[in-house]
Amino acid sequence: MKKPLTRSQVESLLEKDIVCDTLRRLGEKAKRWTGGGALNHRVVAVGFLAETGARNISEGFTPIKSKATFSEMKAVDREMYKETLNLIYPIIRAGIYSKQAEVQIYF
């Protein structure tokens, strides 16, 4: 049986990724997800949250820069890092989003 990725595994996968790029990709995927039911509305809402977060970062409304990686974000603002992972982790775990095609949701 396949085991889902743990939160620490997701953190390592995202560590060197640029936060804005990841949030934009997540936003695009989630806003167009049509898995159905009430979950559909939650996923679409997460997509808009991710898009707004990426926009706020790129427009300078946050303590991190637009080219900041997740590890840089963690060093600059640990609370923002935690909340961003809280947004991303369930979507990855549910198999709705993977950061790139080569990342497998299960190992």
Accessible surface in RSA format (square Angstrom, percent):
REM  Atomic radii and reference values for relative SASA: ProtOr
REM  Chains: A
REM  Algorithm: Lee & Richards
REM  Probe-radius: 1.40
REM  Slices: 20
REM RES _ NUM      All-atoms   Total-Side   Main-Chain    Non-polar    All polar
REM                ABS   REL    ABS   REL    ABS   REL    ABS   REL    ABS   REL
RES MET A   1   236.39 122.4 150.86  99.8  85.54 203.7 129.80 110.4 106.59 141.2
RES LYS A   2   147.21  71.8 134.15  82.3  13.06  31.1  80.76  72.7  66.45  70.8
RES LYS A   3   127.53  62.2 126.25  77.5   1.28   3.1  73.00  65.7  54.53  58.1
RES PRO A   4    42.99  31.3  39.38  35.9   3.61  13.1  39.38  32.5   3.61  22.4
RES LEU A   5    11.95   6.7  11.13   8.0   0.82   2.1  11.13   7.8   0.82   2.2
RES THR A   6    63.10  44.9  59.92  60.7   3.18   7.6  61.42  82.5   1.67   2.5
RES ARG A   7    77.19  32.4  73.66  37.5   3.53   8.4  47.72  65.2  29.47  17.9
RES SER A   8    75.88  64.1  69.83  93.2   6.05  13.9  48.03 102.3  27.86  39.0
RES GLN A   9    59.96  33.5  56.77  41.5   3.19   7.6  28.09  59.8  31.87  24.2
RES VAL A  10     1.46   1.0   1.46   1.3   0.00   0.0   1.46   1.3   0.00   0.0
RES GLU A  11    42.47  24.4  39.80  30.1   2.68   6.4   9.71  18.8  32.77  26.8
RES SER A  12    74.28  62.8  55.05  73.5  19.23  44.3  40.02  85.2  34.26  48.0
RES LEU A  13    64.68  36.0  56.38  40.3   8.29  20.9  60.01  42.1   4.67  12.6
RES LEU A  14     2.23   1.2   2.23   1.6   0.00   0.0   2.23   1.6   0.00   0.0
RES GLU A  15    79.79  45.8  77.74  58.8   2.05   4.9  15.50  30.0  64.29  52.5
RES LYS A  16   170.80  83.3 153.96  94.5  16.84  40.1 107.39  96.7  63.40  67.5
RES ASP A  17    21.51  15.1  18.42  18.3   3.09   7.3   5.67  13.4  15.84  15.8
RES ILE A  18    48.77  27.8  44.38  33.1   4.39  10.6  44.38  32.0   4.39  11.9
RES VAL A  19     0.63   0.4   0.63   0.6   0.00   0.0   0.63   0.5   0.00   0.0
RES CYS A  20     1.61   1.2   1.38   1.5   0.23   0.5   1.31   3.3   0.29   0.3
RES ASP A  21    50.03  35.0  47.25  47.0   2.79   6.6  11.98  28.2  38.06  38.0
RES THR A  22     0.05   0.0   0.05   0.1   0.00   0.0   0.00   0.0   0.05   0.1
RES LEU A  23     7.21   4.0   7.21   5.2   0.00   0.0   7.21   5.1   0.00   0.0
RES ARG A  24   105.87  44.5 102.72  52.4   3.15   7.5  52.03  71.1  53.84  32.6
RES ARG A  25    83.75  35.2  77.19  39.3   6.56  15.6  59.04  80.7  24.70  15.0
RES LEU A  26     0.00   0.0   0.00   0.0   0.00   0.0   0.00   0.0   0.00   0.0
RES GLY A  27     0.53   0.7   0.00   N/A   0.53   0.7   0.53   1.5   0.00   0.0
RES GLU A  28    83.66  48.0  82.05  62.1   1.61   3.8  46.04  89.1  37.62  30.7
RES LYS A  29   102.87  50.2  95.14  58.4   7.73  18.4  47.12  42.4  55.75  59.4
RES ALA A  30     0.03   0.0   0.03   0.1   0.00   0.0   0.03   0.0   0.00   0.0
RES LYS A  31    43.77  21.4  26.59  16.3  17.18  40.9   8.34   7.5  35.43  37.7
RES ARG A  32   157.94  66.3 137.07  69.9  20.86  49.7  70.93  96.9  87.01  52.7
RES TRP A  33    51.71  20.8  45.78  22.2   5.93  13.9  32.87  17.5  18.84  30.6
RES THR A  34   121.46  86.4  95.09  96.4  26.37  62.8  65.14  87.5  56.32  85.1
RES GLY A  35    50.25  62.0   0.00   N/A  50.25  62.0  16.29  44.7  33.96  76.1
RES GLY A  36    38.24  47.2   0.00   N/A  38.24  47.2  32.23  88.5   6.01  13.5
RES GLY A  37    60.93  75.1   0.00   N/A  60.93  75.1  43.53 119.4  17.41  39.0
RES ALA A  38    70.99  65.3  57.10  88.1  13.90  31.6  59.80  84.2  11.19  29.6
RES LEU A  39    85.59  47.7  82.04  58.7   3.55   8.9  82.18  57.7   3.41   9.2
RES ASN A  40    32.91  22.7  32.91  31.8   0.00   0.0   1.12   2.7  31.78  30.7
RES HIS A  41   132.83  72.6 126.59  88.0   6.24  16.0  80.81  83.3  52.02  60.5
RES ARG A  42   162.03  68.0 157.42  80.2   4.62  11.0  54.33  74.3 107.70  65.3
RES VAL A  43     0.45   0.3   0.45   0.4   0.00   0.0   0.45   0.4   0.00   0.0
RES VAL A  44    38.58  25.4  38.58  34.9   0.00   0.0  38.58  33.5   0.00   0.0
RES ALA A  45    51.46  47.3  44.29  68.4   7.17  16.3  50.18  70.7   1.28   3.4
RES VAL A  46    24.05  15.8  24.05  21.8   0.00   0.0  24.05  20.9   0.00   0.0
RES GLY A  47     0.00   0.0   0.00   N/A   0.00   0.0   0.00   0.0   0.00   0.0
RES PHE A  48   108.45  54.3 107.69  66.7   0.76   2.0 108.08  65.5   0.37   1.1
RES LEU A  49   107.04  59.6 100.26  71.7   6.79  17.1 100.85  70.8   6.19  16.7
RES ALA A  50     0.43   0.4   0.00   0.0   0.43   1.0   0.43   0.6   0.00   0.0
RES GLU A  51    48.16  27.6  47.71  36.1   0.45   1.1  23.22  44.9  24.94  20.4
RES THR A  52    55.71  39.6  55.71  56.5   0.00   0.0  37.47  50.3  18.24  27.6
RES GLY A  53    22.17  27.3   0.00   N/A  22.17  27.3  21.79  59.8   0.38   0.9
RES ALA A  54     1.17   1.1   1.17   1.8   0.00   0.0   1.17   1.6   0.00   0.0
RES ARG A  55   106.59  44.8 102.69  52.3   3.90   9.3  41.13  56.2  65.46  39.7
RES ASN A  56    53.57  36.9  53.57  51.8   0.00   0.0   3.19   7.7  50.38  48.7
RES ILE A  57     4.56   2.6   2.66   2.0   1.90   4.6   2.66   1.9   1.90   5.1
RES SER A  58    48.49  41.0  21.32  28.5  27.17  62.6  13.57  28.9  34.92  48.9
RES GLU A  59   102.18  58.7  71.80  54.3  30.38  72.3  36.87  71.3  65.31  53.3
RES GLY A  60    56.64  69.8   0.00   N/A  56.64  69.8  28.71  78.8  27.93  62.6
RES PHE A  61   146.38  73.2 111.77  69.2  34.60  90.0 118.56  71.9  27.81  79.6
RES THR A  62    34.01  24.2  17.03  17.3  16.98  40.5  21.71  29.2  12.31  18.6
RES PRO A  63    81.40  59.3  51.98  47.4  29.42 106.9  65.48  54.1  15.92  98.9
RES ILE A  64     4.72   2.7   0.39   0.3   4.33  10.4   2.76   2.0   1.96   5.3
RES LYS A  65   160.94  78.5 157.25  96.5   3.68   8.8 105.37  94.8  55.56  59.2
RES SER A  66    43.94  37.1  37.74  50.4   6.20  14.3  11.30  24.1  32.63  45.7
RES LYS A  67   145.58  71.0 134.86  82.7  10.73  25.5  92.24  83.0  53.34  56.8
RES ALA A  68     8.77   8.1   6.02   9.3   2.75   6.3   8.28  11.7   0.48   1.3
RES THR A  69    26.55  18.9  26.55  26.9   0.00   0.0  25.19  33.8   1.36   2.1
RES PHE A  70     1.21   0.6   1.21   0.7   0.00   0.0   1.21   0.7   0.00   0.0
RES SER A  71    47.35  40.0  38.23  51.0   9.12  21.0  24.41  52.0  22.93  32.1
RES GLU A  72    88.65  50.9  84.68  64.1   3.97   9.5  37.57  72.7  51.08  41.7
RES MET A  73     0.29   0.1   0.29   0.2   0.00   0.0   0.29   0.2   0.00   0.0
RES LYS A  74    70.68  34.5  66.23  40.6   4.45  10.6  27.04  24.3  43.64  46.5
RES ALA A  75    91.49  84.1  49.54  76.5  41.95  95.4  61.02  85.9  30.47  80.7
RES VAL A  76    88.09  58.0  55.43  50.2  32.66  78.7  61.22  53.2  26.87  72.9
RES ASP A  77    40.15  28.1  35.43  35.3   4.72  11.2   9.28  21.8  30.87  30.8
RES ARG A  78   143.12  60.1 136.96  69.8   6.16  14.7  58.54  80.0  84.57  51.3
RES GLU A  79   101.94  58.5  98.51  74.5   3.42   8.2  56.46 109.2  45.48  37.1
RES MET A  80    38.37  19.9  31.23  20.7   7.14  17.0  35.05  29.8   3.32   4.4
RES TYR A  81    13.95   6.5  13.95   7.9   0.00   0.0   6.97   5.2   6.98   8.6
RES LYS A  82    98.48  48.0  98.48  60.4   0.00   0.0  49.79  44.8  48.69  51.9
RES GLU A  83    94.25  54.1  88.61  67.0   5.64  13.4  40.02  77.4  54.22  44.3
RES THR A  84    16.51  11.7  12.23  12.4   4.28  10.2   5.17   6.9  11.34  17.1
RES LEU A  85     0.74   0.4   0.74   0.5   0.00   0.0   0.74   0.5   0.00   0.0
RES ASN A  86    70.82  48.8  57.59  55.6  13.24  31.9  22.96  55.3  47.86  46.3
RES LEU A  87    40.22  22.4  31.82  22.8   8.40  21.1  38.00  26.7   2.21   6.0
RES ILE A  88     0.00   0.0   0.00   0.0   0.00   0.0   0.00   0.0   0.00   0.0
RES TYR A  89    32.12  15.0  32.12  18.3   0.00   0.0  27.97  21.0   4.15   5.1
RES PRO A  90    71.25  51.9  63.39  57.8   7.86  28.6  67.58  55.8   3.67  22.8
RES ILE A  91    12.41   7.1  12.41   9.2   0.00   0.0  12.41   8.9   0.00   0.0
RES ILE A  92     6.86   3.9   6.86   5.1   0.00   0.0   6.86   4.9   0.00   0.0
RES ARG A  93   109.19  45.8 104.83  53.4   4.36  10.4  23.23  31.7  85.95  52.1
RES ALA A  94    63.51  58.4  25.16  38.8  38.35  87.2  36.82  51.9  26.70  70.7
RES GLY A  95    40.99  50.6   0.00   N/A  40.99  50.6  10.64  29.2  30.35  68.0
RES ILE A  96    10.44   5.9   5.13   3.8   5.31  12.8   8.06   5.8   2.39   6.5
RES TYR A  97     8.28   3.9   5.98   3.4   2.30   6.0   8.28   6.2   0.00   0.0
RES SER A  98    35.91  30.3  21.68  28.9  14.23  32.8   3.20   6.8  32.71  45.8
RES LYS A  99    28.85  14.1  26.47  16.2   2.38   5.7   4.74   4.3  24.11  25.7
RES GLN A 100    73.79  41.3  64.31  47.0   9.48  22.6  24.53  52.2  49.26  37.4
RES ALA A 101    99.59  91.6  67.50 104.2  32.09  73.0  77.48 109.1  22.11  58.6
RES GLU A 102   122.50  70.3  97.49  73.8  25.01  59.5  69.14 133.7  53.36  43.6
RES VAL A 103    18.31  12.0   9.43   8.5   8.88  21.4  13.71  11.9   4.61  12.5
RES GLN A 104   120.84  67.6 111.25  81.3   9.59  22.8  42.42  90.3  78.42  59.5
RES ILE A 105    24.01  13.7  20.62  15.4   3.39   8.2  20.62  14.9   3.39   9.2
RES TYR A 106    91.31  42.6  80.68  45.9  10.64  27.7  48.45  36.4  42.86  52.8
RES PHE A 107   128.91  64.5  84.02  52.0  44.89 116.8 117.36  71.2  11.55  33.1
END  Absolute sums over single chains surface
CHAIN  1 A     6420.4       5301.6       1118.8       3721.7       2698.7
END  Absolute sums over all chains
TOTAL          6420.4       5301.6       1118.8       3721.7       2698.7
